[in-house]
Amino acid sequence: MRVLLAGATGYIGQAVLRELVAQGHEVVALVRPGRQLTTDAQDSVTRIEVSLTDDADWHQWVPPVDGVISCLASRSGAPRDARQVEFEANRKLLKYAERATVRHFVLLSAICVQMPRLAFQREKLKFEALLAESSVPATIIRATAFFRSLVGQVDRVRAGKPFLLFSSGNTTACKPISDRDLARFMVSKLASPPSSTAVLPIGGPGPALTPQDQGRLLCETLGQPFRTTSLPPEMFDWIRWLISPLALVSQRIRDRVEFLRIAKFYATESMLCWDATAERYDAEATPEFGDDTLQAFYAGLASGEIALPERGEHSLF
């Protein structure tokens, strides 16, 4: 298949690009100006440098494709950035897919949209709704936590400092998934478009891990004693209330207020399927895929076999 891939230079987008090439697909990769692709397979990849948020004529440079995969995601989570990327850029991709009669649109979303309290979650859901109304067959992948989001304390623990927890560290959990396994899952769905829009939550191989579990794994892997320091998640509310008056006159402060909301959300909510009837997160109901484990990932970081991933702008640690 010839596949249009948006977000090809992002953390998951790079893995999806590698998987598409490995499976013999021809890829048309949309790349932000100045960014480079991380693949040597030049014969099977066409690089098109465009800004989806600014360039109204980007689609003129795209050859006919069979499928679209969107790995677009807001870099900061700030409301303006979220609206432009999570909704507007994806909307432009969908309009192209409709005009080109694309056979399948695969969207990388996030499992956290089950609790839409944040700007980027609401924009993701707005586009998911647009996708569901479209004539283009679509699959929405709601992924759990990435390995990348669980490496923020590697240097801290290496230095012998205690692992930071919110509250007890046992009130939330996730089934983290590697970039490689998530890419394999997404590409595996490409050739089988659903009859109506499918929403697929997905995590990595279980069991679900709490922050306590993650900290213990990291400390053991790095050869450090497991020591913890507990922080109250309410601290994000306290800081937000303190700086909120300044948000009336400063866009930067408004974005910082949203960052604090994001931080509080991830400190208090699990990245698992939500059972609305029982009003709880359900690890057993959260599907699993792949072979890569967080323990093996930490071991690779400890040995130097795996480089510490670049992290997003709204990283907490």
Secondary structure, DSSP 8 states (H G I E B T S, - for coil): -EEEEESTTSHHHHHHHHHHHHTT-EEEEEE-TT---S---GGGEEEEE--TTT-TTGGGG----SEEEE----SS--HHHHIIIIIIIHHHHHHHHHHTT-SEEEEEEEGGGGS--SHHHHHHHHHHHHHHHSSS-EEEEEE--BGGGG-TTHHHHHTT--EEEETTS-S--B--B-HHHHHHHHHHHHTS--SS-EEEEEB-SSS-B-HHHHHHHHHHHTT----EEEE-TTHHHHHHHHHHHHHTT-HHHHHHHHHHHHHHHHHH--BSEEETTTTEEESTTS-B--S--HHHHHHHHHHTSS------TT---
